[in-house]
Amino acid sequence: MPAPAPRSTPAFEPDPVADSAHSRLPDFVQLQQQDPAAVRTELLQGLLAAPAYTAPKYLYDALGSKLFEAITELPEYYPTRTEAAIFEAHAAAMAALLPSGATLVDLGAGNCEKAARLFGIFQPRRYVAVDISVEFLHKSLASLQAQFPALAMLGVGMDFSSSLTLPPQAGSGPRVLFYPGSSIGNFTPEQALVFLRQARAASSGGGLLIGVDLVKPREVLEPAYDDALGVTAAFNRNLLSHLNRLTGADFKLADWQHVAFFNTGKSRIEMHLQALHPVPVRWPDGERRFATGERIHTENSYKWRQADFAALLKTAGFAQTHAWTDERGWFAVFLAQA
């Protein structure tokens, strides 16, 4: 999630005498190719389920990604600026606990901006940017490589939510896996444990640096996912346009409204799309009729208590954990050492 660059973080300084022999282009590896037929099957299975659901990754088509960037600038959306302030205040303390010359593995790298702000303090030996599609990374990494020509860079296309096995090109030696933005909240606690165990194995003796959104009052949580301007509503409803392209369905955005609320019992924000009236939705080989008020569950965002997430990291096999929070205790950045 974009945020202003920390003013106190020094710029990464490549070798000032680096010439054409030192410059390089980023490498790219596509581990998984999206199969349109498999994606369509997955989505239609979710739409035909009771209740209907979709995976949150489908919120992020080109327009969805731009709308999410706008969400991070909203006054109600606290996670981005709160996490950025934690890194600004404590990045040096984090760096002191990291292995020297580690590879920085950026999970869900997007535009790579968050990781790039830490190059100056962390001084990574290699930067590996992981996202669901290498195509999305090409422009970001090419620009970043031009800024830091002495730093080896690799783009990896993979859906790490299902499996986190890095390719040999990621190199040997300790790795620091970087997973900011509280995206771990999209996992159920059971899924989060599986992911964290895979992260420990992938760290090769390094560690995991992860942003975690903490439990807080409903009156703070719910506006962050249902803002006054309706940007989050547009982000959620844009999913329907994406589904139309991926499945051949005929969703009409005007038939649906955005619903977001904090489920106290499950400690999670839930986002849904709710039918405003009886809605038939058709695709080339099927259909579903939604009743008034029937919902499609589009995203969960679990909120953790600090002690509970630290315990989860220990259960996942990490030897030591450290945590930094903001003054209000709304957000935490954990460093888990393998």
C-alpha positions as CSV (number, residue, x, y, z in Angstrom):
1,M,0.0,0.0,0.0
2,P,1.6,3.3,-1.0
3,A,2.6,5.7,1.7
4,P,5.0,8.7,1.9
5,A,8.7,7.6,2.0
6,P,10.1,7.8,5.5
7,R,12.3,11.0,5.7
8,S,14.6,9.4,8.2
9,T,15.6,6.4,6.1
10,P,18.8,6.9,4.2
11,A,18.9,6.2,0.5
12,F,20.5,2.9,-0.7
13,E,23.9,3.8,-2.0
14,P,25.2,1.5,-4.7
15,D,28.9,1.6,-5.6
16,P,29.5,5.1,-6.9
17,V,32.0,3.8,-9.4
18,A,29.7,1.2,-10.8
19,D,29.9,1.1,-14.6
20,S,28.4,-1.0,-17.3
21,A,30.1,-4.0,-15.8
22,H,28.2,-3.5,-12.6
23,S,24.8,-2.6,-14.1
24,R,22.3,-5.4,-14.8
25,L,18.8,-6.0,-15.8
26,P,16.4,-7.7,-13.4
27,D,15.8,-11.4,-14.0
28,F,12.3,-12.9,-14.2
29,V,10.8,-16.3,-13.5
30,Q,7.2,-17.3,-14.1
31,L,6.5,-20.3,-11.9
32,Q,2.8,-20.5,-12.5
33,Q,0.8,-19.6,-15.5
34,Q,-2.8,-18.7,-14.9
35,D,-5.1,-21.2,-16.8
36,P,-8.2,-19.2,-17.9
37,A,-10.3,-22.4,-17.9
38,A,-9.2,-23.3,-14.3
39,V,-9.8,-19.8,-13.1
40,R,-13.3,-19.8,-14.6
41,T,-14.1,-23.2,-13.0
42,E,-12.9,-21.9,-9.6
43,L,-15.0,-18.8,-9.8
44,L,-18.2,-20.5,-11.0
45,Q,-17.8,-23.1,-8.2
46,G,-17.7,-20.2,-5.7
47,L,-20.7,-18.4,-7.3
48,L,-22.8,-21.6,-7.2
49,A,-21.9,-22.4,-3.6
50,A,-24.2,-21.6,-0.6
51,P,-23.3,-19.0,0.3
52,A,-21.6,-17.7,-2.8
53,Y,-18.0,-16.5,-2.5
54,T,-14.9,-15.4,-4.4
55,A,-11.3,-15.3,-3.5
56,P,-10.1,-11.8,-2.6
57,K,-7.3,-11.9,-5.2
58,Y,-9.9,-11.3,-7.9
59,L,-10.6,-7.9,-6.5
60,Y,-7.3,-6.8,-8.0
61,D,-7.7,-6.3,-11.7
62,A,-6.1,-3.2,-13.2
63,L,-8.9,-0.9,-12.1
64,G,-9.3,-2.7,-8.7
65,S,-5.6,-2.1,-8.0
66,K,-5.9,1.6,-8.8
67,L,-9.0,1.8,-6.6
68,F,-7.2,0.1,-3.7
69,E,-4.3,2.7,-4.0
70,A,-7.0,5.4,-3.6
71,I,-8.4,3.6,-0.6
72,T,-5.0,3.8,1.1
73,E,-5.1,7.6,0.9
74,L,-8.6,7.8,2.6
75,P,-8.7,9.3,6.1
76,E,-10.7,6.3,7.4
77,Y,-8.0,3.8,6.1
78,Y,-5.5,3.8,9.0
79,P,-3.4,0.6,8.1
80,T,-1.1,2.1,5.4
81,R,0.0,5.3,7.2
82,T,0.2,3.5,10.6
83,E,2.5,0.8,9.3
84,A,4.6,3.4,7.5
85,A,5.1,5.3,10.7
86,I,6.2,2.1,12.5
87,F,8.8,1.5,9.9
88,E,10.0,5.1,10.0
89,A,10.4,4.9,13.8
90,H,11.9,1.4,14.1
91,A,13.5,0.3,10.9
92,A,17.0,0.7,12.3
93,A,16.1,-1.6,15.3
94,M,14.7,-4.1,12.9
95,A,17.8,-4.0,10.7
96,A,20.0,-4.7,13.8
97,L,18.2,-8.0,14.3
98,L,18.5,-9.2,10.6
99,P,21.3,-11.3,9.2
100,S,23.9,-9.3,7.3
101,G,23.7,-9.5,3.5
102,A,20.4,-11.4,3.4
103,T,18.2,-11.6,0.4
104,L,15.0,-9.5,0.8
105,V,12.0,-11.4,-0.6
106,D,9.0,-9.1,-1.1
107,L,5.8,-11.1,-1.0
108,G,3.0,-9.4,-3.0
109,A,5.5,-6.8,-4.2
110,G,3.1,-4.8,-6.4
111,N,4.9,-1.6,-7.3
112,C,7.9,-2.5,-4.9
113,E,7.8,0.9,-3.2
114,K,7.6,-0.4,0.4
115,A,10.6,-2.6,0.1
116,A,12.6,-0.1,-1.8
117,R,12.3,2.4,1.1
118,L,14.1,-0.1,3.3
119,F,17.1,-0.8,1.0
120,G,19.1,2.0,2.7
121,I,18.8,0.5,6.2
122,F,18.6,-3.2,5.4
123,Q,21.3,-3.3,2.8
124,P,20.1,-6.5,1.1
125,R,22.4,-8.7,-1.0
126,R,19.6,-9.5,-3.4
127,Y,16.0,-8.3,-3.9
128,V,13.4,-10.9,-5.0
129,A,9.9,-9.5,-5.8
130,V,7.1,-12.0,-5.8
131,D,3.7,-11.4,-7.2
132,I,1.0,-13.4,-8.9
133,S,2.1,-12.3,-12.4
134,V,5.6,-11.4,-13.6
135,E,4.0,-9.1,-16.2
136,F,2.9,-6.8,-13.5
137,L,6.4,-6.7,-12.1
138,H,8.3,-5.9,-15.3
139,K,7.8,-2.1,-15.3
140,S,8.3,-1.7,-11.5
141,L,11.5,-3.8,-11.4
142,A,13.0,-2.2,-14.5
143,S,12.6,1.2,-12.9
144,L,13.9,0.0,-9.6
145,Q,16.9,-1.6,-11.2
146,A,17.8,1.6,-12.9
147,Q,17.8,3.3,-9.5
148,F,19.9,0.6,-7.8
149,P,22.1,-0.9,-10.6
150,A,24.4,-2.7,-8.1
151,L,21.6,-4.7,-6.5
152,A,20.7,-8.0,-8.0
153,M,17.0,-8.2,-8.6
154,L,14.6,-11.1,-9.5
155,G,10.9,-11.0,-10.3
156,V,9.0,-14.2,-9.5
157,G,5.5,-14.9,-10.8
158,M,3.7,-17.2,-8.4
159,D,0.5,-17.4,-6.2
160,F,2.3,-17.8,-2.9
161,S,-1.0,-18.0,-1.0
162,S,-1.2,-21.7,-1.9
163,S,2.5,-22.6,-2.0
164,L,5.6,-20.7,-1.0
165,T,8.5,-22.5,-2.6
166,L,11.0,-20.1,-4.1
167,P,12.9,-21.0,-7.3
168,P,16.7,-21.7,-7.3
169,Q,17.3,-18.3,-8.9
170,A,16.3,-16.7,-5.6
171,G,19.8,-17.8,-4.4
172,S,21.1,-19.5,-1.3
173,G,21.9,-18.0,2.1
174,P,19.5,-16.4,4.6
175,R,16.4,-14.6,3.4
176,V,14.2,-12.0,5.0
177,L,10.6,-12.5,3.8
178,F,8.8,-9.2,3.7
179,Y,5.0,-9.3,3.9
180,P,3.6,-5.8,4.8
181,G,0.2,-4.3,4.6
182,S,-1.7,-6.8,6.9
183,S,-2.4,-9.1,4.0
184,I,-2.1,-12.0,6.4
185,G,-5.6,-11.0,7.5
186,N,-7.0,-12.5,4.3
187,F,-6.0,-16.0,5.6
188,T,-8.1,-17.8,8.2
189,P,-6.1,-18.6,11.3
190,E,-5.6,-22.2,10.1
191,Q,-4.5,-21.0,6.7
192,A,-2.2,-18.4,8.3
193,L,-0.4,-21.1,10.3
194,V,0.2,-23.1,7.1
195,F,1.5,-20.0,5.4
196,L,3.8,-19.1,8.3
197,R,5.3,-22.6,8.4
198,Q,6.1,-22.3,4.7
199,A,7.5,-18.8,5.3
200,R,9.8,-20.2,8.0
201,A,11.0,-23.0,5.6
202,A,11.6,-20.5,2.8
203,S,13.6,-18.1,5.0
204,S,16.6,-20.3,5.0
205,G,17.7,-19.3,8.5
206,G,16.8,-15.6,8.1
207,G,13.3,-14.5,9.2
208,L,10.0,-12.9,8.4
209,L,9.0,-9.3,8.6
210,I,5.2,-9.0,8.6
211,G,2.6,-6.3,9.1
212,V,-0.4,-7.3,11.2
213,D,-3.6,-5.4,11.9
214,L,-4.7,-5.6,15.5
215,V,-8.1,-5.7,17.1
216,K,-9.6,-2.3,17.8
217,P,-13.0,-0.7,18.3
218,R,-15.7,-1.4,15.7
219,E,-16.1,2.4,15.1
220,V,-12.5,2.5,13.9
221,L,-12.6,-0.8,11.9
222,E,-15.8,-0.6,9.9
223,P,-15.3,2.9,8.4
224,A,-11.9,1.7,7.1
225,Y,-13.8,-0.8,4.9
226,D,-16.9,1.3,4.2
227,D,-15.7,4.9,3.7
228,A,-17.8,8.0,3.3
229,L,-16.7,8.6,-0.3
230,G,-17.7,5.1,-1.4
231,V,-14.3,4.2,-2.8
232,T,-14.2,0.8,-1.0
233,A,-17.7,0.2,-2.3
234,A,-16.5,0.9,-5.9
235,F,-13.5,-1.4,-5.3
236,N,-15.8,-4.2,-4.2
237,R,-18.4,-3.8,-6.9
238,N,-15.7,-3.6,-9.6
239,L,-15.1,-7.3,-8.8
240,L,-18.3,-8.0,-10.7
241,S,-16.9,-6.5,-13.9
242,H,-13.8,-8.6,-13.5
243,L,-16.0,-11.7,-13.0
244,N,-17.9,-10.9,-16.2
245,R,-14.6,-10.9,-18.1
246,L,-13.3,-14.1,-16.5
247,T,-16.5,-16.2,-16.7
248,G,-18.7,-14.6,-19.4
249,A,-21.3,-13.7,-16.8
250,D,-23.7,-10.8,-17.1
251,F,-23.5,-9.2,-13.6
252,K,-24.8,-5.6,-13.6
253,L,-23.2,-3.4,-10.9
254,A,-26.4,-1.4,-10.2
255,D,-28.0,-4.6,-8.9
256,W,-25.6,-4.9,-6.0
257,Q,-24.5,-3.0,-2.9
258,H,-21.4,-3.1,-0.8
259,V,-21.7,-4.5,2.7
260,A,-18.8,-4.5,5.3
261,F,-18.9,-5.2,9.0
262,F,-16.8,-6.5,11.9
263,N,-17.7,-10.1,12.9
264,T,-16.8,-10.0,16.5
265,G,-17.0,-13.7,17.1
266,K,-14.5,-14.5,14.3
267,S,-12.5,-11.3,14.8
268,R,-12.6,-10.3,11.2
269,I,-14.0,-7.7,8.9
270,E,-16.2,-9.3,6.2
271,M,-16.9,-7.7,2.8
272,H,-19.9,-8.9,0.8
273,L,-21.9,-7.9,-2.3
274,Q,-25.6,-7.9,-1.6
275,A,-28.4,-8.2,-4.2
276,L,-30.7,-5.2,-4.0
277,H,-33.6,-7.2,-5.6
278,P,-34.0,-10.7,-7.2
279,V,-31.1,-11.0,-9.6
280,P,-30.6,-13.6,-12.3
281,V,-27.0,-14.0,-13.3
282,R,-26.2,-16.0,-16.4
283,W,-23.0,-17.3,-18.1
284,P,-22.6,-19.4,-21.2
285,D,-23.2,-22.7,-19.6
286,G,-25.3,-21.9,-16.5
287,E,-26.9,-19.4,-14.2
288,R,-27.8,-18.6,-10.6
289,R,-30.7,-16.6,-9.3
290,F,-29.9,-14.5,-6.3
291,A,-32.7,-13.5,-3.9
292,T,-33.1,-10.0,-2.5
293,G,-30.5,-9.6,0.2
294,E,-28.5,-12.7,-0.8
295,R,-24.7,-12.1,-0.7
296,I,-21.5,-12.9,-2.3
297,H,-18.7,-13.1,0.2
298,T,-15.7,-11.3,-1.3
299,E,-13.1,-10.8,1.4
300,N,-12.2,-11.4,5.0
301,S,-9.7,-9.3,7.0
302,Y,-8.8,-11.0,10.3
303,K,-7.7,-8.8,13.2
304,W,-5.3,-10.2,15.7
305,R,-4.3,-9.6,19.3
306,Q,-0.6,-9.1,19.5
307,A,0.0,-11.9,22.0
308,D,-2.0,-14.3,19.9
309,F,-0.1,-13.6,16.7
310,A,3.2,-13.9,18.5
311,A,2.0,-17.3,19.7
312,L,1.1,-18.3,16.2
313,L,4.6,-17.4,15.0
314,K,6.1,-19.7,17.7
315,T,3.7,-22.5,16.7
316,A,4.9,-22.1,13.1
317,G,8.4,-22.8,14.3
318,F,10.0,-19.3,14.5
319,A,12.6,-19.2,17.3
320,Q,12.3,-15.6,18.4
321,T,9.8,-12.9,17.7
322,H,9.9,-9.1,18.2
323,A,7.1,-6.6,17.7
324,W,6.7,-2.9,17.2
325,T,3.4,-1.0,17.4
326,D,2.1,2.5,17.1
327,E,1.2,4.5,20.2
328,R,-2.5,3.5,20.0
329,G,-1.7,-0.2,19.5
330,W,-3.7,-0.3,16.3
331,F,-1.1,-2.1,14.2
332,A,2.0,-4.2,14.7
333,V,5.1,-5.1,12.7
334,F,6.6,-8.5,13.7
335,L,10.1,-9.7,13.1
336,A,10.2,-13.5,13.5
337,Q,13.6,-15.1,13.4
338,A,14.0,-18.6,12.0
